[in-house]
Amino acid sequence: MPLQADPSPTFPALGIGMDSCVIPLRHGGLSLVQTTDFFYPLVEDPYMMGRIACANVLSDLYAMGITECDNMLMLLSISQSMTEEERDKITPLMVKGFRDAAEEGGTAVTGGQTVVNPWIIVGGVATVVCQPNEFIMPDSAVVGDVLVLTKPLGTQVAVNAHQWLDNPERWNKIKMVVSREEVELAYQEAMFNMATLNRTAAGLMHTFNAHAATDITGFGILGHSQNLAKQQRNEVSFVIHNLPIIAKMAAISKASGRFGLLQGTSSETSGGLLICLPREQAARFCSEIKSSKYGEGHQAWIVGIVEKGNRTARIIDKPRVIEVLPRGATATALAPDNSNASSETSS
């Protein structure tokens, strides 16, 4: 965890509580920006798990509007309950996934640490040395700003529902609201989204004059919105009206009595950026990020507003659920089943 730096009137510092630490260096007006993260596997494909772990680490830099990373380390724990054959097959695939995602992000893995442990753990460290114009401190939201989210919610629900396909007791609780095919499609969509870098969004934060941002991970959209609100210099609060959710995951969350997806408390892994943008820039940001010049899979939705307040965040009582259809799904196959929802195909 980053140590608190002494703030300087000239060079901003950021310590514990937000996505990355920003430490002013002794030389040349530069700052060290660094983050670390690790977690347990949540998908079955070890290569994709490596990619997701790397994307998750880099996302903390991207939340600061940083698009370049100077160095990465990989942290890997292999389970002692795995056979030697399993270790020999799985470990190189996780390492390759992590390295490939780092390469996609324009950086490289130069070291790390591997241990044997009761559990598999995968993660890493990302480090960059920046000039002040290369990062956006997450503290400048103003009344009238709009909140934009760049990935749909529901990853935890999707990966759990996929595991429940082989657990009759759990599956029986949700089978009335979702089919096996819909769960498989949602799982693939979640896996693709988690492995997608937030680098494009980070670059566009500069283009469209973002005032603050964070990434949505373990505390859910509400928890991370609250953390971001507390960081603001102005007396503002965030109000979330719309929840873009992978299709059918809201219904599963309700039927299972778990997750709290509609309350904003469901954990996400390698989720999107939540960005405070000037009102006049938000729609253009959402349109630009979907452009084919950035490749496939980038999305964005306006999800809320910044209003005068006491640095809190909340979701309205009946948020609009935007059902985000997985790639390969048809609108008729995954039609929303409540009047407070609209559907939208992933691009």
Residue pairs with C-beta under 8 A, 6 or more apart in sequence:
1 16
1 36
2 15
2 16
2 20
2 21
2 23
2 34
2 35
3 15
3 16
3 21
4 13
4 15
4 16
5 13
5 14
5 15
5 21
5 22
5 23
5 24
6 13
7 13
8 24
10 24
10 29
11 24
11 29
11 31
11 132
12 22
12 24
12 31
12 132
12 137
13 22
13 23
13 24
13 31
14 20
14 21
14 22
14 137
14 138
15 21
17 227
17 230
17 231
18 138
18 214
18 227
18 228
18 231
19 35
19 59
19 60
19 61
19 63
19 64
19 138
19 214
19 215
20 33
20 34
20 35
20 60
20 61
20 63
20 64
20 66
21 32
21 33
21 34
21 35
22 31
22 32
22 33
22 64
22 135
22 137
23 31
23 32
23 33
23 34
24 30
24 31
25 31
25 32
25 129
29 131
29 132
30 129
30 130
30 131
31 129
31 130
31 131
31 132
31 135
32 127
32 128
32 129
32 130
33 61
33 64
33 66
33 127
33 128
33 129
33 130
33 135
34 125
34 126
34 127
34 128
35 57
35 60
35 61
35 125
35 126
36 57
36 75
36 123
36 124
36 125
36 126
37 56
37 57
37 60
37 123
37 124
37 217
38 53
38 75
38 121
38 122
38 123
38 124
39 53
39 56
39 121
39 122
39 123
39 269
40 119
40 120
40 121
41 49
41 120
41 122
42 49
42 52
42 159
42 269
43 49
43 52
43 159
43 187
43 191
43 194
45 93
45 191
46 89
46 90
46 91
46 93
46 94
46 97
47 93
47 94
47 96
47 97
48 97
48 191
48 195
49 94
49 97
49 122
50 93
50 94
50 95
50 96
50 97
50 98
50 99
50 100
50 101
50 122
51 97
51 98
51 100
51 101
51 195
52 97
52 191
52 194
52 195
52 269
52 270
53 94
53 97
53 98
53 122
53 123
53 124
54 72
54 74
54 97
54 98
54 99
54 101
54 102
54 105
54 124
55 101
55 194
55 195
55 196
55 197
55 198
55 270
56 123
56 194
56 217
56 269
56 270
57 72
57 123
57 124
57 125
57 126
58 69
58 72
58 101
58 102
58 105
58 107
58 126
58 197
58 198
58 199
59 197
59 198
59 215
59 217
59 270
59 271
59 273
60 126
60 215
61 69
61 126
61 128
61 202
62 197
62 198
62 199
62 201
62 202
62 215
62 273
63 138
63 198
63 202
63 213
63 214
63 215
63 273
64 135
64 136
64 137
64 138
64 202
64 213
65 134
65 135
65 136
65 202
65 205
65 206
65 210
65 213
66 128
66 130
66 134
66 135
66 202
67 106
67 199
67 202
67 203
68 106
68 107
68 128
68 134
69 102
69 105
69 106
69 107
69 126
69 127
69 128
70 107
70 127
70 128
70 129
71 107
71 108
71 110
71 126
71 127
71 128
72 102
72 107
72 108
72 109
72 110
72 124
72 125
72 126
72 127
73 109
73 110
73 111
73 112
73 113
73 124
73 125
74 95
74 98
74 99
74 109
74 111
74 112
74 113
74 122
74 123
74 124
75 112
75 113
75 121
75 122
75 123
75 124
75 125
76 91
76 94
76 95
76 112
76 113
76 114
76 115
76 121
76 122
77 114
77 115
77 116
77 117
77 119
77 120
77 121
77 122
78 87
78 90
78 91
78 114
78 115
78 116
78 117
78 120
79 116
79 117
79 118
79 119
79 120
80 116
80 117
80 118
81 118
82 90
82 120
91 114
94 122
98 109
98 122
98 124
99 108
99 109
101 195
101 197
102 108
102 109
104 197
105 197
105 199
106 199
107 126
109 124
112 124
112 125
136 205
136 206
136 210
136 211
136 212
136 213
137 212
138 212
138 213
138 214
138 228
138 231
139 212
139 231
139 232
139 233
140 211
140 212
140 232
140 233
140 234
140 276
141 211
141 212
141 228
141 229
141 232
141 234
141 236
141 238
141 276
141 306
142 211
142 234
142 236
142 306
143 234
143 236
143 306
143 307
143 308
144 278
144 279
144 305
144 306
145 211
145 236
145 276
145 277
145 278
145 279
145 305
145 306
146 276
146 277
146 278
146 279
146 282
146 302
146 304
146 305
146 306
147 225
147 238
147 240
147 274
147 275
147 276
147 277
147 302
147 303
147 304
147 305
147 306
148 274
148 275
148 277
148 282
148 285
148 286
148 300
148 301
148 302
148 303
149 216
149 221
149 244
149 272
149 273
149 274
149 275
149 300
149 301
149 303
150 198
150 201
150 272
150 273
150 275
150 289
150 298
150 299
150 300
151 193
151 196
151 198
151 216
151 268
151 271
151 272
151 273
151 299
152 189
152 193
152 244
152 245
152 246
152 272
152 299
152 322
152 324
152 346
153 216
153 220
153 221
153 243
153 244
153 245
153 246
153 249
153 261
153 266
153 268
153 271
154 186
154 190
154 245
154 246
154 249
154 250
154 253
154 261
154 266
154 268
155 190
155 193
155 194
155 246
155 268
155 269
155 270
155 271
156 259
156 266
156 267
156 268
156 269
157 186
157 246
157 249
157 252
157 253
157 259
157 261
157 266
158 183
158 186
158 187
158 189
158 190
158 246
158 249
159 187
159 190
159 191
159 269
160 258
160 259
161 174
161 178
161 183
161 186
161 187
161 249
161 252
162 183
162 184
162 186
162 187
163 170
164 170
164 171
164 174
164 183
165 171
165 180
165 183
165 184
170 256
173 255
173 256
173 257
174 251
174 252
174 255
174 256
176 255
177 248
177 251
177 252
177 254
177 255
177 337
178 248
178 251
178 252
178 255
181 333
182 247
182 248
182 329
182 333
182 334
183 248
185 247
185 326
185 328
185 329
185 334
186 246
186 247
186 248
186 249
186 326
188 326
188 327
188 328
189 246
189 324
189 326
189 327
189 346
190 246
192 297
192 327
193 246
193 270
193 272
193 297
194 269
194 270
194 271
195 270
196 270
196 297
196 298
198 215
198 272
198 273
200 289
200 294
200 295
200 298
201 272
201 273
201 275
201 289
201 298
201 300
202 273
204 285
204 288
204 289
205 213
205 273
205 275
207 285
207 288
208 277
208 278
208 281
208 282
208 284
208 285
208 288
209 277
209 278
209 281
210 275
210 276
210 277
211 276
211 277
211 278
212 228
212 231
212 232
212 275
212 276
213 228
213 273
213 274
213 275
213 276
214 224
214 225
214 227
214 228
214 273
214 274
215 224
215 271
215 272
215 273
215 274
216 224
216 268
216 271
216 272
216 273
216 274
217 224
217 267
217 268
217 269
217 270
217 271
218 267
218 268
218 269
219 226
219 227
219 265
219 267
220 260
220 264
220 265
220 266
220 267
220 268
221 240
221 243
221 264
221 268
221 271
221 274
221 303
221 315
222 240
222 263
222 264
222 265
222 313
222 314
222 315
223 264
223 265
224 274
225 238
225 240
225 264
225 274
225 304
225 313
226 312
226 313
228 238
228 274
228 276
228 313
229 236
229 237
229 238
229 309
229 311
229 312
229 313
230 311
232 311
235 308
235 309
235 310
235 311
236 306
236 307
236 308
236 309
236 311
237 306
237 307
237 308
237 309
237 310
237 311
237 312
237 313
237 314
238 304
238 305
238 306
238 307
238 312
238 313
238 314
239 304
239 305
239 306
239 307
239 313
239 314
239 315
239 316
240 264
240 303
240 304
240 313
240 314
240 315
240 316
240 319
241 303
241 304
241 305
241 316
241 319
241 320
242 301
242 302
242 303
242 304
242 319
242 320
242 321
242 322
243 250
243 261
243 262
243 264
243 303
243 315
243 319
243 320
243 321
243 322
244 299
244 301
244 303
244 322
244 324
244 344
245 261
245 321
245 322
245 323
245 324
246 324
246 326
247 323
247 324
247 325
247 326
247 329
247 334
247 336
247 343
248 323
248 334
249 261
250 261
250 262
250 321
250 323
250 341
251 337
251 338
252 259
253 259
253 260
253 261
253 262
253 266
254 262
259 265
259 266
260 266
262 315
262 319
262 321
263 315
264 315
272 299
272 300
274 303
275 285
276 306
277 285
282 302
283 302
285 300
286 300
286 301
286 302
289 298
289 299
289 300
290 298
290 299
290 300
290 347
296 347
297 346
297 347
298 347
299 324
299 346
299 347
301 322
318 340
319 340
320 340
320 341
320 342
321 336
321 338
321 340
321 341
321 342
322 341
322 342
322 343
322 344
323 334
323 336
323 341
323 342
323 343
323 344
324 343
324 344
324 345
324 346
325 331
325 334
325 343
325 344
325 345
325 346
326 334
326 346
327 346
329 345
331 343
331 345
334 343
335 343
336 342
336 343
